[in-house]
Amino acid sequence: MDFVALCNSGLEELTAVELSSFGGSNVRSENSTVFFSGNLEVAYRACLWSRFSSKILLVIAHHPTIDDTGLYEQVLKTGWRDHLQVERTFAVECSVAAEVENRHSKFTALKVKDGIADYFREKSGTRPYVQTQRPDVKLHVYVGPSETTLSVDLSGESLHRRGYRRQGGAAPLKETLAAGIISLSGWDGESPLVDPMCGSGTLLIEAAMIYGDIAPGLGRSYFGLLGWLGHQGGVWDRLVEEAIDRETQGHQKKWPEIIGYDGSQEAIAGARKNLEAAGLEYKISVACREVRRLHPEKREGHLVSNPPYGERLSDKVVLKYLYRFLGNRIAEHFSGWRVSIFTSNPDLADMLGVQWKNQYRLKNGPISCKLYNSASDQKVRTARKLSLATTELPKEPAELLNRLTKNYKKLAKLAVQHGTDCFRLYNRDLPQYNACVDVYGTLFHVQEFAAPRSIDPEVARQRFSLIIQSVRALFGASREQVYLKKRVRQRGKTQYAKKKKTKESKLFEVTEGPGRFLVNLSDYLDTGLFLDHRLVRMKIGQMSENKRFLNLFGYTGAATVHAAMGGAHSTTTVDLSTHYLEWAQKNLAINGVDLQNHKMVNGEVMAWLCDAKQHYDLILVDPPTFSNTAKKKRTFDVQSHHGELLNRAMEVLEPGGTVIFSTNFRSFQLDESVQQRFLCEEITKQTIPFDFQGSSRIHRCWLLKKH
């Protein structure tokens, strides 16, 4: 007897090996198809045990490919009473090869159905009825370039339907593909298996079924072979009993740890339902945990995952930073582990920074994907660190070089103590050198302030040039490590507007407390991280556990990240700029924070507060000193409008909650009506960080509560 197994593209070799192990002979494979011969027991084993096949077809006739009318005549001559009883139901499925033109699969299926019905009318005066869902017998027609094949579909419906899926995630893998990923990953069944983004748990369940020697078809209630007239019930029953015995033995052996995490409570709830349906709830453990909390329990193991890759979540730009975070986490904590990642986007795979040992091309539905497998000896990344140059320094400008050296030796130690690699190194310390120098990791952001009119422009230019030369000499920095800006008084939107590019736009990672943040040193006057608000953000992280956090004028979401890292129940970030909200999402992603509990709102803050329905436990109000919106023809001045702003913010504050209000307006005075209406505590001194101790007026900050 001749059979055909259909499978996912890329799984042909696995399927062929599997069919040979079932006793199949003359096994050969083509694109998504494996041909084999054998008796019915071989085919029954394939239906019950194949992990990679989607269908098992019994070939009953071959005909030259002709038009649908000719095919109808051929169908009339086929001995259908060997396969189907007139009182049984049937259905016809058709697939047409891409090379065959002017052929519609549904019309061809209809002509075959008519031929079968008319065959029975001629033989018995009546006909079997069509039932599209789970018919007694399902027939398959394949129209090739030269030959058309008629088959009985012994599987009845796709074998990826194992019977355990009670709930799927956003884009669940087919079970057959998941089994292929596990097999191709090389997991040995001896070491722990961890999926950090497990979704509905398909990879975990398929891995457990492979390890536990559990027949994937054992949980199915329907097979096409059961209603087929040639069915051998005794053979089938024996194979089912054998599968039950093997599953029992599999459950009794010692199992490795098989663990899944996901940031979505809903996904984990669905995974648990699927585990119970598969009878594996005691063999696999799953928990709601964001990727940022991923840590290995053992020194060695296998991490396998199907992270989102763009077709499933639309924002590929944000996903890039999620992959980068995952790569950082793997490098830092999983150096002795093997890693297998399934994705359609090679650029995202590259973001992981993992050394890939081999790759397999696979299809996830219509999407071309690859499975990337690492070696076990992953190299631990060593981050570059800033340090003073060991070469001899120029003699001039001695005063500036001495001040930069003194500042660095003091501030670098404090930066380490405070868990940050970005700080203000120089803040106009010497009157003749009117600039600020900020350190961001191993990069420098140098801002020149406009010189007074009494200073000759050429003298000012020379002095600024000396600042740049001194920074480069002191730290051995290249030109590419130093970013230059000129600061003048800003009004309206100009502070946040994009500047003329001098270098290729790029986001760099820096560290602040428990988080990583993206800064842009070239395109904007500000970098995306206000250094003077470091302690305000850290305080938010300390206050956020289980809180609903609202970030007004959210900018790049740095405070939102601290709230999320501090265990906030949820966050809402409001900003008028879609660009900055996207930046905020990137900041969350690069910290492994699941975005579903962190809402981004594009809107004008005052108007949004008027319509807000939700209440919050912790609110940050950090408005610009001045801004205007051309579309709304609305102007905001922090001194004039902060009273109204704070009143509206307090209206959405839960009783017992806290508003943190901060402003960089140096001449700011808190409105007396605000002080009378609310409990106000100024905490400015506690929020000035170590690198701004000489600039106590850099900002002012209050805690506000309801009476």
Residue, then its C-alpha position, 0 to 999 in steps of 0.5 A: m500500500d502506498f501512502v503520502a504524509l504531508c508536513n510543514s516545509g523544513l520538517e521533511e527529513l524529520t518526518a521521513v526518519e519518523l516514518s521509517s521508524f514506524g516500518g515504512s519502506n521506499v521513503r522519499s521526500e519532496n517539498s512538504t511531502v513524504f512518500f512511503s509504503g507499508n501495511l495499514e499498521v505502518a499508516y496507523r502508527a503514523c496517525l497515532w505517533s507522527r509528531f511532524s506530519s499534518k496528514i496521512l493519506l492512503v493512495i487509492a488511484h492515480h489518473p493523468t491530469i486532465d480537465d475537471t470534466g475528464l476527472y469526473e469521468q475518472v471518479l465514476k470508474t473508481g471503486w468507491r464501495d471499497h472505501l465508503q458506505v452509502e449511509r456514511t458521510f463524506a467530504v472532499e478536499c483538493s489541493v492544486a500544484a502551483e504549476v497547474e494553471n486555470r484550475h480552482s481547487k474548490f471547483t475540482a473538489l465539487k466535481v469529485k464530490d459529484g462523481i462520487a455521489d453519481y457513482f453511488r446513485e448508479k450502483s444503489g439508487t441513493r447517495p451518501y451525504v456530504q458533511t464538511q466537519r468531521p465526516d465519516v470518510k474524508l477524501h483528498v485530491y491532489v492535482g499535479p502537473s501531470e498526474t492527479t492522485l485520489s486518496v483517503d485521508l486517514s487522519g481526517e483533520s490535521l494531525h497538529r490538532r492533538g486535542y489538548r489546546r483549550q486556549g491559544g495565545a496571540a499567535p500560537l505555533k502549530e503543534t507539529l511545528a513546535a515538535g519540529i523546533i524541539s527536535l531540531s533544537g537538539w534538546d537532549g531531555e536530560s538538562p532543564l528546558v526553559d521557554p521565557m516567552c511560552g505563550s500558551g505552552t505549545l513548545l513545552i508540551e511538545a517537548a514533554m510529550i517527546y520526552g515522556d514517549i507520549a503519542p501525540g494522537l492519543g488525545r484526539s477523538y477523531f480520525g478519518l480512518l475510523g469511518w473508513l470501510g477498510h478500517q482494521g479495528g483490531v490493529w488500531d485498538r492494539l496500537v492505542e493500548e500500546a501507546i497508553d502503556r508507553e505513556t504510563q511508563g513515561h510518566q513513571k521515569k525521572w523527569p527533567e525540569i520543563i519550565g515556562y514563563d510569560g509576562s501575560q497572566e492571560a497567556i499563563a492561564g491559557a497554558r495551564k488549561n492546555l497542560e491540564a488537558a494534556g495531562l502534564e500539569y505535574k510535569i511542566s511548571v509555568a509562571c507569570r514572569e517578565v523576561r527581565r526577571l529571567h534567571p537560570e536555576k541550574r548552571e546548564g540547560h536549554l533555553v528555547s523560545n519563539p519570541p514575537y518577531g514582527e508579523r505577530l506584533s507590529d512594532k519591529v522597532v520596539l521588538k529590536y530592543l526586546y531581543r537586545f535585552l534577551g541577548n544581554r540576559i543570556a550573555e549575563h546569566f546563561s553562559g553555560w546554556r544552549v539557546s534555540i530561537f525561532t524567528s522570521n527576522p534575521d536582524l532580530a536574531d542578530m540583536l541577541g548577539v549569540q554565536w549560532k552553531n546551526q540554522y534550519r529553514l522552516k515555515n510558520g504558515p506562510i511566513s519564512c522563518k529560521l530556527y537558530n541554535s547556539a553552541s553551549d560555550q557562549k562567550v560572556r560579554t565584557a562591557r567597555k568601561l571609561s577610564l583615564a588615559t595612560t598617555e602623557l597629557p598636554k600641559e595646557p590648559a592645565e587648570l581645565l585638565n586638573r578640574l576634569t581629572k579631579n571631578y572624574k576621580k570623585l564622581a566616577k566612584l559615586a556613579v558606581q555607588h549609585g548604580t549609574d554610568c551616566f553623570r555630569l562631569y563638568n558644569r561650567d566650573l571655570p568661568q572661562y570654559n562655559a560648557c557642560v560635559d556629561v558622561y554616557g557610558t564611554l561617550f561624552h555629550v558636550q554642551e556649549f553655552a552662548a558666550p556673553r556679548s563681551i567675549d570675542p566670538e573667536v576667543a569663545r570658539q578657541r575655549f570650546s575647542l580646548i574643552i573638546q581637546s581636553v576631554r579627548a586627551l584625558f580619556g583617550a576618546s576618539r572623535e566618534q565618542v564626543y557629541l557637541k551641542k550649542r545651548v541657547r535659550q529655548r522657547g516652545k517646542t525648540q528644546y525637543a525639536k530634532k537638530k540638524k544631524t552631524k553624525e548618523s542617528k543612533l541610540f546608545e544604552v546606558t545604565e541607571g539603577p536597575g534599568r537600561f536606557l536609550v539615549n540619543l546624543s546627536d539628534y536633539l538638544d536633550t538626550g532622552l534622559f535628564l540626569d538631574h532627575r535621577l533621584v526622582r526616578m529612583k524614588i518612583g521606583q521605590m514607591s511603585e510596587n503594586k501601584r497604578f502609575l501615571n506619568l504626565f509629560g512622559y517624554t522618553g518614559a524613563a520614569t515609567v521604566h523605573a515604576a515598572m522595574g519597581g513592580a508597578h501594577s500598571t503604568t500610563t504614559v501621556d505625551l503629545s509626541t508619538h516619537y517620544l512614546e515610541w522611545a518610551q516603549k523601546n526603553l521598556a522593551i530593552n528592560g524586558v518589560d511586557l508592554q501589555n500592562h504599560k499604556m502609551v497615550n498620545g495626547e495633550v495632558m490638560a485635555w486628557l486629564c479632563d476626560a480621564k476615567q481611571h484613578y492612580d496611586l502615584i502620579l509624576v507631573d514633570p511639565p516643561t517650563f513653556s510649550n505651545t501646540a500649534k494644532k490646539k492653539r494652546t500655550f502652557d507656562v508652568q508658573s501660570h498654569h501649574g495650579e490648574l494642572l495640579n488640580r486636575a492631576m489630584e482629581v485622578l489621584e486615589p485617596g492615600g496616593t501621591v503626586i510628585f511634582s517637579t520643574n526646572f524653572r529656576s524662578f518657580q514659586l508654588d501657588e499658595s492655593v495649591q499649598q492650602r488645598f493639598l498637603c505639600e512637602e518640598i523634597t528638592k534637597q533630597t532629589i539633587p543627585f551627587d553630580f549636581q550638588g553645586s547646582s541646587r537650583i537645577h530643579r525643584c520638587w514636591l510631594l502632594k497628597k490630599h488632605 
